[in-house]
Amino acid sequence: MIVGKRVLRAGVSLLLPSVLLAGCYPVGGGQTMDESEVKLGDTVLALYATTQSMDEVSVGYVMLFDAEGEVKQIQTKGMDNGMIGWDDNGLFFADTERDFRLDQDGLTAWESPKSDFQDALFRKPDGSGYVALYNLGFDDDLGYTDQVVDTTGNSSQVYEMVGWQRVAGWCDGSMYGISEAAGPYIPLAQAQGATERETAFYWPDVLTQLYPKPDSAEAAYRSVRPDQNITETAYYAQTNSCSDGSLITINEDDTTDKGWVSSVTVWPVDGGTPVTHEMDIDPEIASFAQTASWSPDPQHVVWLGGDGIVRSTNTTDGTSTELWDSETDFGATGSSQATFVGDTVFIFHPTGEANDGNMQLTSHNLTTGETRDILTTSHGVGDDRFPLLPRGIAVNPNLTTK
């Protein structure tokens, strides 16, 4: 496999040097635990810090913070953009060689070789395991491909799917991906009116089913997004939003008549035509968006933008309302990380203006309006030997009930 796709994906960070500079902190005394001794204990926050996939050395740490801000950590073989799941069974995470589960009894690991850049992680609704998506690279015959890893219990199965999935989402029991039409999906998109562009990206984006594994390209294919004068979509948001049988994405589009614009797209997973509405919001804010699974009603999507503001956007016309300003530089520094749990957003962010390494976990309930500071820590992210970046976070599910 050629790593061309991974280089493209990493290039998003390379265009933002502040992400690389501000996102690195010294570990500051965190204790690296032996795998045979580590337990979940009284952890309230887990964070995955890792090298980039294009670095010569691959290493990562899953950092476990308690309510006092003290940290212990597990060293892994690394996983760029590494993500963490947390449910009643404990933590779930992965590196390039194994999958892991950490609970009150200890750490369990099993072989699961895979690529080194993670795109998505979803918990199966029945609680039996997780489905994850990884960026594999370029294949001379198929073009860009991704890996799907299906984990049940302590066993993981891997298979490949065509396309560079720039966003993945879970809707009605299945995982879907959105990518530029490639390989067998090109004639299917052409049958729905898609035409080749003169410059990259050469084909419009298509929605396909990734899990459960489809039997054929025809079974996987759902729809193509109409061009609407779009020449490129720079970056979709990772979406957790599924409403009335449709995935919702926040987009940054390059158009022939207006230049770069932000928009919201509704993607029916039954094969209906995707519908896009432009938003009156800086497209750079939209390019950093994270969406929530919760919304006040089926016609709205809730998302956190690169300016640290949580908004609710009407999917029928693109109008938006500000719900909460976290007053964090979520997109500008690259050092803040966020996650939605139901109607609550959690943000792990620097506390000082000088990026001195002190970090704070803050939560805000979008229903009640309550804001809480959960922990403050002097243990930042990084390593004296390798440039590490903060990636995915997960919080103790009990925090949403307190």
Beta strands, then each sheet from edge to edge (+ up, - down):
strand 1: 31-32
strand 2: 45-50
strand 3: 60-65
strand 4: 71-76
strand 5: 85-87
strand 6: 90-94
strand 7: 98-103
strand 8: 106-111
strand 9: 118-123
strand 10: 129-139
strand 11: 143-152
strand 12: 155-162
strand 13: 167-171
strand 14: 174-180
strand 15: 205-211
strand 16: 221-224
strand 17: 230-233
strand 18: 242-243
strand 19: 246-255
strand 20: 259-268
strand 21: 275-279
strand 22: 290-291
strand 23: 300-304
strand 24: 309-314
strand 25: 320-325
strand 26: 337-341
strand 27: 344-350
strand 28: 359-365
strand 29: 371-377
strand 30: 389-395
sheet 1: 1+ 4+ 3- 2+ 30-
sheet 2: 5+ 6- 7+ 8-
sheet 3: 9+ 10- 11+ 12-
sheet 4: 13+ 14- 15+ 16-
sheet 5: 17+ 19- 18+
sheet 6: 17+ 19- 20+ 21-
sheet 7: 22+ 23- 24+ 25-
sheet 8: 26+ 27- 28+ 29-
end
